[in-house]
Amino acid sequence: MNSPVWHPFTQHATEPAPPLIARTEGAYLETAEGRRILDAISSWWVITHGHRHPAIMSAIRAASEELDQLIFAGFTHPYAEALARELVTLAPPGLIRVFYSDSGSTSVEVALKMALGTFRNKGEARHRIVVMEASYHGDTIGAMSVGARGVFNAAYEPLLFEVDRIPFPAPGKEQETLDAFEAATRGGKAAALIIEPLVLGAGGMLMYPPAILSELSRIARETGTLFIADEVMTGWGRTGTMFACEQAGISPDILCTSKGLTGGAIPLAATLASEEVFAAHYSQDRSRTFFHSSSYTANPIACAAGLANVKVWQQEPVAERVAALCAMQAERIAQFADDGRFENARRCGTITALDLKVPGAGYLAEAGPKMRAFFLEQGLLVRPLGNVLYLMPPYCVTADELDRLYAAIHEAGDRFGSPS
Ligand SMILES: Cc1ncc(COP(=O)(O)O)c(C=O)c1O
């Protein structure tokens, strides 16, 4: 053991030592020896424009000349104020308050606490959370509780709270999902539905249409259940629009955002809340305060990066870049529609995915780590979710780079697939 570092989601007993990355730029990670690795998963879905976007890096440098962390209870700073105003404008209508935290998981914890606090402060005994099967919302205890149960959290199961689960709206089974949600809201105990809009990421890049999202939102509204959209992965253009909710024409009561919020450069998260949610906590009675904080809430340098990211969206043709990437992805994934080595070739916005046919499919599929090693040998960062291959590149990726990636997927199909 040469390094004391314990890496995330890494089995140190079986995995090789990781490459040492000395530099990042655009769509690439570069090792100390100068080997370039094409980042086809945007470094766990965070990098949107490309690594080290000059305007974002320059904003980080400038802010660090003025401010470092400062307490955010009882104090504020210009970057948090300006970014919050921008977020309220960019987000679906009705989300009027911005609560900062520092990761996707914490933005989810905040959302769940806001939902429970809303009903408690209103004197309504609602505390159940409704979730979709195969969801992923993060790795803290609350976020795991509302996510899929499996090998990742079996050890922590005794700590996780109970939730009501509705099935994933697989093609032809959409009505079952809607019926299950209606049933879960009967009895009046459901406080909130938390959902990844349009794409369930870590659960296997499962995609469902906007119409289902709007139906779920309708049922939530009709039954007084708060609708929490976890846009941690889907936000900032990934699904083709700024937020995935836009495609369903819905406004959630609470929205979680992180990852692309700073273009991915530096950690920051925000949980946006509706007037109703904020108002339930607004009172002369101090016991109704929203009791949540973390030390690094609204870090000024991270907020400056967030603000610079918003400016990049406003001043550069990012929407056009996203549209071009969607088109390039659509063209390439189409080749796999009738490919016997794969199934379920699919796309939502800039994200494509397909399932390699293997005997033991699932997250622990043997093919997963083998394919990861195979891609890395070719200088490609592709990190399959078991037998599910997906590409979620930064928006600066070129047509040629995508061609390289799809050629490698073809080869992986030959090497690791076992068509039935
Ligand atoms: C939908 C969703 N929610 C929450 C999270 C957790 O975010 P973080 O890893 O920043 O805690 C993720 C991370 O991938 C995610 O995809």
Ligand as a Chemical Component Dictionary entry (heavy atoms), coordinates in Angstrom:
data_LIG
# 
_chem_comp.id                   LIG 
_chem_comp.type                 NON-POLYMER 
_chem_comp.pdbx_formal_charge   0 
_chem_comp.three_letter_code    LIG 
# 
loop_
_chem_comp_atom.comp_id 
_chem_comp_atom.atom_id 
_chem_comp_atom.alt_atom_id 
_chem_comp_atom.type_symbol 
_chem_comp_atom.charge 
_chem_comp_atom.model_Cartn_x 
_chem_comp_atom.model_Cartn_y 
_chem_comp_atom.model_Cartn_z 
_chem_comp_atom.pdbx_ordinal 
LIG C1 C1 C 0 -29.860 12.493 -8.822 1  
LIG C2 C2 C 0 -28.752 12.608 -7.819 2  
LIG N1 N1 N 0 -29.027 13.085 -6.599 3  
LIG C3 C3 C 0 -28.079 13.242 -5.659 4  
LIG C4 C4 C 0 -26.776 12.872 -5.921 5  
LIG C5 C5 C 0 -25.737 13.016 -4.848 6  
LIG O1 O1 O 0 -24.855 14.039 -5.152 7  
LIG P1 P1 P 0 -23.440 14.118 -4.410 8  
LIG O2 O2 O 0 -22.643 12.971 -4.918 9  
LIG O3 O3 O 0 -22.899 15.459 -4.835 10 
LIG O4 O4 O 0 -23.697 14.045 -2.954 11 
LIG C6 C6 C 0 -26.437 12.383 -7.187 12 
LIG C7 C7 C 0 -25.050 12.010 -7.489 13 
LIG O5 O5 O 0 -24.729 11.429 -8.473 14 
LIG C8 C8 C 0 -27.455 12.237 -8.148 15 
LIG O6 O6 O 0 -27.197 11.737 -9.364 16 
# 
loop_
_chem_comp_bond.comp_id 
_chem_comp_bond.atom_id_1 
_chem_comp_bond.atom_id_2 
_chem_comp_bond.value_order 
_chem_comp_bond.pdbx_ordinal 
LIG C1 C2 SING 1  
LIG C2 N1 SING 2  
LIG C2 C8 DOUB 3  
LIG N1 C3 DOUB 4  
LIG C3 C4 SING 5  
LIG C4 C5 SING 6  
LIG C4 C6 DOUB 7  
LIG C5 O1 SING 8  
LIG O1 P1 SING 9  
LIG P1 O2 DOUB 10 
LIG P1 O3 SING 11 
LIG P1 O4 SING 12 
LIG C6 C7 SING 13 
LIG C6 C8 SING 14 
LIG C7 O5 DOUB 15 
LIG C8 O6 SING 16 
# 
